[in-house]
Amino acid sequence: MARKKKKIRAAGKFGAGYGRRVRNRFNAVEELQRKPQPSPFHPKGRAVRLAAGIWKCLKTGKVFAGHAYYLKKR
């Protein structure tokens, strides 16, 4: 995997050829998908993304399908 610079964050692997706006949008999605999301199975549970559309509730251990990048709020 490509190295990432501190200022550019996750979009550093793309380089300058994609443009600032695209890289900023990518960073916004990347940040949101890596954060724990609220779980639909437990009120205080958290869900983490395993792959695109595959999530796991940390409280109950259930693996379920959802949106690709982040779960919708209830």
C-alpha positions in Angstrom: 0.0 0.0 0.0 1.1 3.5 -0.7 2.5 5.7 2.1 0.2 8.5 3.4 1.3 12.0 4.2 0.0 13.7 7.4 -1.5 16.7 5.6 -3.1 14.7 2.8 -4.3 11.8 5.0 -5.8 8.8 3.2 -5.9 10.4 -0.2 -2.1 10.7 -0.3 -2.0 7.4 -2.2 -3.6 9.1 -5.3 -1.2 11.9 -5.9 -1.9 15.2 -7.5 -3.5 13.8 -10.7 -7.0 13.5 -9.2 -7.5 17.1 -8.0 -8.1 18.6 -4.6 -11.9 18.3 -4.6 -11.9 14.6 -5.3 -9.2 13.9 -2.7 -11.1 15.9 -0.1 -14.3 14.0 -0.7 -12.4 10.7 -0.5 -10.9 11.8 2.9 -14.4 12.6 4.2 -15.8 9.2 3.3 -12.7 7.4 4.5 -12.8 9.1 7.9 -16.5 8.3 8.4 -16.3 4.7 7.4 -13.4 4.0 9.8 -15.3 5.3 12.9 -17.5 3.0 14.9 -21.1 3.5 13.9 -24.3 3.0 16.0 -25.4 -0.7 15.9 -29.0 -1.5 14.9 -29.0 -4.5 17.3 -28.2 -2.9 20.6 -28.9 0.6 21.8 -25.4 1.2 23.2 -23.6 -1.1 20.8 -21.2 -0.1 18.2 -20.7 -1.5 14.7 -17.4 -1.6 12.8 -17.0 -2.1 9.0 -15.3 -5.3 8.0 -15.6 -4.8 4.2 -17.9 -2.9 1.8 -21.4 -3.5 3.1 -20.4 -6.0 5.8 -20.6 -4.8 9.4 -20.1 -6.4 12.9 -21.7 -5.3 16.1 -19.1 -5.2 18.8 -21.6 -5.7 21.6 -23.5 -8.7 20.3 -21.0 -10.1 17.8 -23.5 -10.2 15.0 -22.3 -9.8 11.5 -24.8 -8.1 9.1 -25.1 -6.4 5.8 -25.7 -2.7 5.5 -24.7 0.3 3.5 -21.3 0.2 1.9 -19.5 3.1 3.7 -21.5 4.1 6.8 -24.7 3.1 8.5 -27.6 5.4 8.5 -28.7 6.9 11.8 -32.0 5.6 13.3 
